[in-house]
Amino acid sequence: MDHIANVVDPFVFRLSIFVLAVFVGYYVVWSVTPALHTPLMSVTNAISSVIVVGALLAVGVPLAVNDSGPLWARMFGFVALIFASINIFGGFLVTSRMLAMYQKKKK
């Protein structure tokens, strides 16, 4: 009976990791000095590219093996794919605009 009380529900475990990641991410991003914003954007673009690969796997692997898979997993994968793609495009756009500020003006 003692070993049953020590088991943590996997949903609670994953939810606690997600909540901790949100808090850590918030404090890391908001404590960055303005001089480090461009390198931070390049790192977030790299992380988003890994998310795109994972989202493509979540959406496409069940289809490749002729298995429908859970619909909710494919929908979350599609949403993650859209959000990560927007993040990557926005990161490149912001980085391009920031680098353009340091170029000499053409006459």
C-alpha positions in Angstrom: 0.0 0.0 0.0 2.9 2.4 0.6 4.2 2.2 -2.9 0.9 3.3 -4.4 1.0 6.6 -2.5 4.4 7.5 -4.0 3.3 7.4 -7.6 2.8 10.7 -9.3 0.2 11.0 -12.1 2.1 11.6 -15.4 -0.2 14.4 -16.3 0.6 16.3 -13.1 4.3 15.6 -13.6 4.2 17.0 -17.2 2.0 19.9 -16.2 4.5 20.9 -13.5 7.4 20.8 -15.9 5.5 23.0 -18.3 4.6 25.5 -15.6 8.2 25.7 -14.5 9.4 26.1 -18.1 7.0 29.0 -18.5 8.3 30.8 -15.4 11.9 30.2 -16.2 11.5 31.3 -19.9 9.7 34.4 -18.8 12.4 35.5 -16.4 15.2 34.6 -18.7 13.7 36.6 -21.7 12.8 39.6 -19.7 16.1 39.9 -17.9 18.1 40.1 -21.1 19.9 43.3 -21.8 19.0 45.1 -25.1 22.5 44.4 -26.5 21.8 40.7 -26.4 18.4 40.7 -28.1 19.7 39.8 -31.6 21.7 36.7 -30.4 18.7 35.7 -28.4 16.5 36.0 -31.5 18.8 33.7 -33.4 18.7 31.1 -30.6 14.9 31.2 -30.4 14.9 30.7 -34.2 17.0 27.6 -33.8 14.7 26.3 -31.0 11.7 27.0 -33.2 13.2 25.0 -36.0 13.5 22.0 -33.7 9.8 22.6 -32.8 8.9 22.6 -36.5 10.6 19.2 -36.9 8.8 17.8 -33.9 5.5 19.2 -35.2 6.0 17.8 -38.6 6.6 14.4 -37.0 3.4 14.8 -34.9 1.4 15.6 -38.0 2.9 13.4 -40.6 4.2 10.2 -39.0 0.7 8.7 -38.4 -0.2 9.5 -42.0 3.0 7.8 -43.3 2.3 4.5 -41.7 -1.4 4.5 -42.7 -2.5 5.0 -39.1 -4.9 7.7 -38.3 -3.4 8.3 -34.9 -5.0 10.4 -32.3 -6.7 13.4 -33.9 -5.9 15.7 -31.0 -2.2 15.0 -31.3 -2.2 15.8 -35.0 -4.2 19.0 -34.4 -1.7 20.2 -31.7 1.1 19.3 -34.0 -0.4 21.4 -36.7 -1.0 24.4 -34.3 2.6 24.0 -33.1 3.8 24.0 -36.7 1.9 27.2 -37.5 3.1 29.0 -34.4 6.7 28.0 -34.8 6.7 29.0 -38.4 5.3 32.5 -37.5 8.0 32.7 -34.8 10.8 31.9 -37.2 9.5 34.3 -39.9 9.1 37.1 -37.3 12.5 36.4 -35.8 14.2 36.8 -39.2 12.2 39.9 -40.0 13.1 41.5 -36.7 16.8 40.5 -37.0 16.8 41.9 -40.6 15.4 45.2 -39.4 17.8 45.5 -36.5 20.8 44.8 -38.7 19.5 47.4 -41.2 19.7 50.0 -38.5 23.5 49.6 -38.3 24.1 50.0 -42.1 25.2 53.3 -43.6 22.6 55.3 -45.3 22.7 55.2 -49.1 22.5 58.6 -50.8 
